[in-house]
């Protein structure tokens, strides 16, 4: 079993910062592929950022330069540092592990 638990969501004003965390447990290792997705009700879930086993990162164009994904090997955790948040970043953010496991999501709301 693999469990992914997100935390760190909340309400912030535009221009603010927030750090999301995803703590993994079960049959998953620190360097497994991990990613952050987000979803607005009625829309498709979209890939925001990902990190490979080697540490290579990739970002959606909409968040490049503002969001940063990184991991803590010792904690088997992955984080998403979000800066200069915009109202359009408002969504439920989901942690994804091994390209098949999902957390329950954490709400991020950015006010104007």
C-alpha positions in Angstrom: 0.0 0.0 0.0 1.1 3.5 -0.7 -0.3 6.5 1.1 0.3 10.1 0.2 -0.8 12.8 2.5 -0.8 16.5 1.5 -0.8 19.5 3.8 0.0 23.1 3.7 -2.9 24.5 1.7 -4.8 27.5 2.8 -6.0 31.0 1.9 -3.4 33.5 0.8 -3.5 36.9 -0.9 -2.2 37.4 -4.4 1.5 37.7 -4.4 1.9 35.6 -1.3 3.7 32.3 -0.9 2.8 28.9 0.3 4.6 25.6 0.7 2.7 22.3 0.2 4.1 19.1 1.5 3.4 15.5 0.6 4.4 12.8 3.1 4.6 9.3 1.5 4.5 5.9 3.2 4.2 2.3 2.2 5.7 0.7 -0.8 7.3 3.8 -2.1 10.9 5.1 -1.9 12.4 8.5 -1.7 13.5 8.7 -5.3 10.4 7.4 -7.0 8.9 9.8 -9.5 6.6 12.3 -7.8 4.5 15.1 -9.0 2.0 17.8 -8.1 -1.3 18.2 -9.9 -4.1 20.6 -9.4 -7.7 20.6 -10.3 -10.6 23.1 -10.4 -14.1 21.7 -10.2 -15.3 21.0 -13.7 -11.9 21.0 -15.2 -9.3 18.3 -15.9 -6.6 17.6 -13.4 -3.4 19.2 -14.7 0.2 18.5 -14.1 1.9 21.4 -12.2 5.3 20.0 -11.5 7.2 16.8 -11.4 10.5 15.3 -10.3 12.2 12.2 -11.6 14.3 9.6 -9.8 17.4 11.6 -10.9 16.1 14.8 -9.6 15.1 16.4 -13.0 12.2 18.7 -12.6 9.5 19.9 -15.0 6.9 22.6 -14.7 3.8 23.7 -16.4 4.3 26.9 -18.3 1.9 28.7 -16.1 4.0 28.2 -13.0 7.6 28.3 -14.3 9.7 30.7 -12.2 7.1 30.8 -9.4 6.7 27.2 -8.3 9.5 24.8 -7.2 9.3 21.1 -6.5 11.9 19.4 -4.3 12.1 16.4 -2.1 13.5 15.4 1.3 15.0 11.9 0.9 15.2 11.2 4.6 11.5 11.9 5.1 10.2 10.4 1.8 8.5 13.6 1.1 8.0 16.0 -1.7 7.2 19.7 -1.5 5.9 22.4 -3.7 7.1 25.9 -2.9 4.7 28.4 -4.5 5.6 32.0 -4.8 3.9 35.0 -6.3 0.6 33.2 -6.1 -2.1 34.4 -8.4 -5.9 33.9 -8.2 -5.7 31.5 -11.1 -3.6 29.2 -9.0 -6.7 28.5 -6.9 -7.4 24.8 -7.0 -7.1 21.6 -5.1 -3.6 20.4 -5.2 -2.8 16.7 -5.4 0.3 14.8 -4.8 1.1 12.0 -7.2 3.5 9.1 -6.6 4.8 6.6 -9.1 2.4 8.1 -11.6 -0.4 6.1 -10.1 -1.0 6.9 -6.5 -2.9 10.0 -5.3 -3.3 11.9 -2.1 -6.6 13.3 -1.1 -5.6 16.9 -2.0 -5.2 20.2 -0.2 -7.1 23.3 -1.1 -5.2 26.4 -2.1 -7.2 29.6 -2.4 -5.6 32.8 -3.7 -7.6 36.0 -3.2 -7.3 39.2 -5.3 
